Amino acid sequence: TDTKETSVARLGFSRRTVTWMAAALACGMAGALAGTPAAHAQGGPVADVVGLKPGLTYDEVVALLRARDDVSGVETAVQWIRQSNGQPTRQLVRGADGTPCAAGEKPLRRGFEVLCNSYGGRFEARRDIGNEIVVAFTGMPGQEKAGIIWRHTVFPDGEAPTVAALEKALAEKYGTPHMRQTEAGYYSTTHRLGAVNLNWIHAPTGARITQPDSLKARCVNGPKPWFAAKHEWNGACGLTVRAEILPQPANRLLAHALNVSVLHQRDLLTHLRLFDAALKSAVEKKSGGKAKKVDL
């Protein structure tokens, strides 16, 4: 069944680590980017971002983020794509560096970046973020499973790898891209100016999707490489990895930022339905014994 859901959410590396990664990428070393061996080395597609992958528990994700030296804090948000309805859900986790914004400081767009973005009050507003990792969960408290992982990296001036080096490193980790776009079109409807988009899209069986073109377009255009307010998922799509390389405005051969997302679209839709049912059951159970009886 080809099902689709559109979800609207209201919504870094440390300098030392970025320097090391940029140098490694310049030498063609995928290890600085990967965190795990390449897909073809293990006989199957890679489904992680720096070791974080769909299916991990809340505790596993938080432990991995806290163990990193390139994020200064880990935060949890109650809501993202589902109303918590008074339940103590934990639907988002973010690890990020940067510095806190002043009280009352409003979001400010600077090129591709938005400074002091709290994602609708879900997280602490921060500026000068070099590394940000966001993980979305489904499931009731204690039963959460990671559904999507986003990673956002900004390279400091003078320490940026080339766009070509990043493409090579991504290919060494995830395999040869199934699709590559450098401008807006049928397979890249939300393309940002100057970006290079690399995509790996699979069917729920794990096989690479080659036909039909309409399915390829739906699979690749739904989830974005960056954490945003709106995404779409399709039940006819499986493991999906999307990467976006944003160039420096003054030198398009050098990378300004890298965005990567990974999810299994059908699994996410399945878990969202289970989460919906669990939320409904919890709310009904809580109100069942206290609700005032209505005289009809």
C-alpha positions as CSV (number, residue, x, y, z in Angstrom):
1,T,0.0,0.0,0.0
2,D,1.4,3.4,-1.0
3,T,0.6,5.5,2.0
4,K,1.9,9.0,2.8
5,E,1.9,11.3,5.8
6,T,2.7,15.0,5.9
7,S,3.9,16.1,9.3
8,V,4.2,19.7,10.5
9,A,6.3,20.3,13.5
10,R,6.4,23.6,15.3
11,L,9.0,24.0,15.8
12,G,28.2,20.8,15.7
13,F,31.3,19.8,15.8
14,S,33.7,21.4,18.3
15,R,36.3,23.6,16.6
16,R,39.0,21.0,17.3
17,T,36.9,18.2,15.9
18,V,36.0,20.2,12.8
19,T,39.7,21.0,12.1
20,W,40.6,17.3,12.3
21,M,37.6,16.2,10.1
22,A,38.4,18.8,7.5
23,A,42.0,17.7,7.3
24,A,40.9,14.1,7.0
25,L,38.4,14.8,4.3
26,A,41.0,16.7,2.3
27,C,43.1,13.5,2.4
28,G,40.1,11.5,1.2
29,M,39.6,9.7,4.6
30,A,35.9,8.7,5.1
31,G,36.5,7.7,8.7
32,A,36.2,11.2,9.9
33,L,32.7,11.4,8.4
34,A,31.6,7.9,8.8
35,G,31.7,6.7,12.4
36,T,31.0,3.2,11.0
37,P,32.5,1.1,8.2
38,A,31.3,1.7,4.6
39,A,28.1,0.0,3.3
40,H,29.8,-2.2,0.7
41,A,32.3,-3.4,3.3
42,Q,29.5,-5.0,5.4
43,G,27.3,-6.3,2.6
44,G,24.4,-3.9,3.2
45,P,23.4,-0.3,3.2
46,V,24.6,1.9,6.0
47,A,21.8,3.3,8.1
48,D,23.5,5.7,10.6
49,V,24.7,9.2,11.0
50,V,27.8,9.3,13.2
51,G,26.7,6.1,14.8
52,L,23.1,7.2,15.5
53,K,20.5,5.1,13.6
54,P,16.8,4.5,13.5
55,G,15.6,2.0,16.1
56,L,17.8,3.1,19.0
57,T,16.2,3.8,22.3
58,Y,16.0,7.2,24.0
59,D,18.6,6.2,26.6
60,E,20.9,4.9,23.9
61,V,20.7,8.1,21.9
62,V,21.2,10.3,24.9
63,A,24.2,8.3,26.0
64,L,25.8,8.5,22.6
65,L,25.3,12.2,22.4
66,R,26.7,12.9,25.9
67,A,29.8,10.8,25.0
68,R,30.6,13.2,22.1
69,D,33.1,16.0,22.6
70,D,31.6,18.1,19.8
71,V,28.2,19.0,21.6
72,S,28.1,21.0,24.7
73,G,24.6,20.1,25.8
74,V,21.8,17.6,25.3
75,E,18.1,18.7,25.4
76,T,14.8,16.9,25.2
77,A,11.5,18.3,23.8
78,V,8.1,16.9,24.7
79,Q,6.5,17.4,21.3
80,W,7.3,17.3,17.6
81,I,4.9,15.7,15.1
82,R,2.4,14.6,17.6
83,Q,0.5,16.5,20.4
84,S,1.5,15.0,23.7
85,N,-2.0,15.5,25.1
86,G,-0.6,15.9,28.6
87,Q,1.5,12.8,28.4
88,P,5.2,13.1,29.4
89,T,6.5,12.1,25.9
90,R,10.0,12.6,24.7
91,Q,9.7,13.2,21.0
92,L,12.9,15.1,20.2
93,V,16.5,15.1,21.5
94,R,19.1,17.6,20.4
95,G,22.8,17.8,21.0
96,A,24.5,21.0,19.9
97,D,27.4,23.3,20.5
98,G,27.4,27.1,20.1
99,T,26.5,29.7,22.7
100,P,23.1,30.5,24.2
101,C,21.4,33.6,22.8
102,A,20.4,36.5,25.1
103,A,16.9,36.5,26.6
104,G,14.5,37.9,24.1
105,E,16.9,37.7,21.2
106,K,15.0,37.0,18.0
107,P,15.9,34.5,15.3
108,L,18.2,36.1,12.6
109,R,18.9,34.6,9.2
110,R,22.5,34.8,8.1
111,G,22.9,33.1,4.7
112,F,21.9,29.5,5.0
113,E,21.9,29.6,8.8
114,V,19.3,30.9,11.3
115,L,20.8,32.2,14.5
116,C,18.9,31.9,17.8
117,N,16.4,29.4,16.4
118,S,14.6,27.7,19.2
119,Y,12.3,25.6,16.9
120,G,9.1,27.0,18.3
121,G,10.4,27.1,21.9
122,R,11.4,23.4,21.9
123,F,15.1,24.0,22.5
124,E,17.3,26.6,23.9
125,A,18.1,29.3,21.3
126,R,21.8,29.2,20.3
127,R,24.1,31.0,17.9
128,D,27.3,30.1,16.2
129,I,26.4,26.4,16.0
130,G,29.1,24.3,14.4
131,N,27.5,20.9,15.1
132,E,23.9,20.0,15.7
133,I,22.3,16.5,15.9
134,V,18.6,16.1,16.3
135,V,16.8,12.8,16.8
136,A,13.0,12.3,16.5
137,F,11.3,9.5,18.5
138,T,8.0,7.7,18.5
139,G,6.7,5.8,21.4
140,M,5.5,6.4,25.0
141,P,7.9,7.1,27.8
142,G,10.4,4.3,28.3
143,Q,9.4,2.8,24.9
144,E,10.8,5.4,22.5
145,K,12.5,4.4,19.3
146,A,14.5,6.7,17.1
147,G,12.7,7.4,13.8
148,I,14.9,10.0,12.1
149,I,18.3,11.4,12.7
150,W,19.5,14.8,11.3
151,R,23.1,16.1,11.5
152,H,24.0,19.7,10.7
153,T,27.7,20.7,10.5
154,V,29.1,24.2,9.7
155,F,32.7,24.5,8.8
156,P,34.7,27.5,10.1
157,D,36.5,29.8,7.7
158,G,39.9,28.5,6.8
159,E,39.0,24.9,7.9
160,A,36.5,23.9,5.3
161,P,36.9,20.8,3.1
162,T,36.2,21.0,-0.6
163,V,32.8,20.0,-1.9
164,A,34.5,17.3,-3.9
165,A,36.2,15.8,-0.8
166,L,32.9,15.7,1.1
167,E,31.2,14.0,-1.9
168,K,34.0,11.4,-1.9
169,A,33.7,10.8,1.9
170,L,29.9,10.4,1.7
171,A,30.3,7.9,-1.2
172,E,32.9,5.9,0.8
173,K,30.5,5.7,3.7
174,Y,27.1,5.1,2.0
175,G,28.2,3.8,-1.4
176,T,27.8,5.4,-4.8
177,P,24.8,7.9,-4.6
178,H,21.6,6.6,-6.2
179,M,20.8,10.2,-7.2
180,R,22.8,13.5,-7.4
181,Q,21.3,16.9,-8.0
182,T,22.9,20.3,-8.4
183,E,19.8,22.3,-9.2
184,A,16.0,22.3,-8.5
185,G,14.0,19.8,-10.5
186,Y,11.7,16.7,-10.4
187,Y,14.0,14.9,-8.0
188,S,14.8,18.0,-5.9
189,T,11.8,20.2,-5.3
190,T,13.2,21.9,-2.2
191,H,16.7,22.5,-3.7
192,R,18.7,25.3,-2.2
193,L,20.8,27.6,-4.4
194,G,24.3,26.1,-5.1
195,A,23.7,23.0,-3.1
196,V,24.8,19.5,-4.0
197,N,22.3,16.9,-3.0
198,L,23.2,13.2,-2.7
199,N,20.6,10.6,-2.1
200,W,20.4,6.9,-1.3
201,I,16.8,5.5,-1.5
202,H,15.7,1.9,-0.9
203,A,12.4,0.0,-1.1
204,P,11.1,-1.5,2.2
205,T,12.8,-4.8,1.2
206,G,16.2,-3.0,1.1
207,A,16.6,-3.1,-2.6
208,R,17.6,0.1,-4.4
209,I,14.6,1.9,-6.0
210,T,15.2,2.3,-9.8
211,Q,11.6,2.5,-11.1
212,P,9.1,4.0,-11.5
213,D,10.3,7.6,-11.6
214,S,7.3,8.8,-9.7
215,L,8.1,6.6,-6.7
216,K,11.8,7.7,-6.8
217,A,10.6,11.3,-6.7
218,R,8.2,10.7,-3.8
219,C,10.8,8.9,-1.8
220,V,13.5,11.5,-2.3
221,N,11.4,14.7,-2.1
222,G,9.6,13.9,1.2
223,P,12.2,13.9,4.0
224,K,14.6,16.8,3.9
225,P,18.3,16.6,4.7
226,W,17.9,19.3,7.3
227,F,15.7,19.5,10.4
228,A,12.7,21.6,9.4
229,A,9.0,22.2,10.2
230,K,7.6,20.1,7.4
231,H,8.5,16.6,6.0
232,E,6.6,13.9,4.1
233,W,7.0,10.2,4.4
234,N,5.8,7.5,2.0
235,G,5.0,3.9,3.0
236,A,6.3,2.6,-0.3
237,C,9.8,3.8,0.6
238,G,12.3,2.2,3.0
239,L,15.8,3.2,4.1
240,T,16.4,6.8,2.9
241,V,19.7,8.7,3.4
242,R,19.9,12.3,2.1
243,A,22.9,14.6,2.2
244,E,23.1,18.2,1.3
245,I,26.4,20.1,0.8
246,L,26.1,23.8,0.9
247,P,29.0,25.8,-0.7
248,Q,30.6,28.9,0.6
249,P,29.1,32.0,-1.0
250,A,32.5,33.4,-2.1
251,N,34.0,30.1,-3.2
252,R,31.7,27.4,-4.4
253,L,34.5,24.8,-4.4
254,L,34.6,24.9,-0.6
255,A,31.9,23.6,1.7
256,H,30.1,25.9,4.1
257,A,27.9,23.3,5.7
258,L,26.8,19.6,5.5
259,N,23.4,18.3,6.3
260,V,22.6,14.6,6.5
261,S,19.4,12.7,7.4
262,V,18.6,9.0,7.7
263,L,15.3,7.2,8.3
264,H,13.3,4.2,7.2
265,Q,10.1,5.7,5.8
266,R,7.7,2.7,6.1
267,D,9.0,1.8,9.6
268,L,8.5,5.4,10.7
269,L,4.9,5.4,9.5
270,T,4.2,2.1,11.2
271,H,5.6,3.3,14.5
272,L,3.7,6.6,14.2
273,R,0.4,4.7,14.0
274,L,1.3,2.6,17.0
275,F,2.3,5.8,18.9
276,D,-1.0,7.4,17.9
277,A,-2.9,4.4,19.4
278,A,-0.8,4.4,22.5
279,L,-1.4,8.1,23.1
280,K,-5.1,7.7,22.6
281,S,-5.3,4.8,25.0
282,A,-3.3,6.7,27.7
283,V,-5.5,9.7,27.5
284,E,-8.7,7.6,27.6
285,K,-7.4,5.6,30.6
286,K,-6.4,8.7,32.5
287,S,-9.8,10.5,31.9
288,G,-12.0,7.4,32.2
289,G,-12.4,7.4,36.0
290,K,-12.5,11.2,36.4
291,A,-14.6,12.4,33.6
292,K,-17.9,13.9,34.6
293,K,-20.8,11.9,33.4
294,V,-22.9,13.8,30.9
295,D,-26.7,13.6,31.3
296,L,-28.1,13.0,27.9
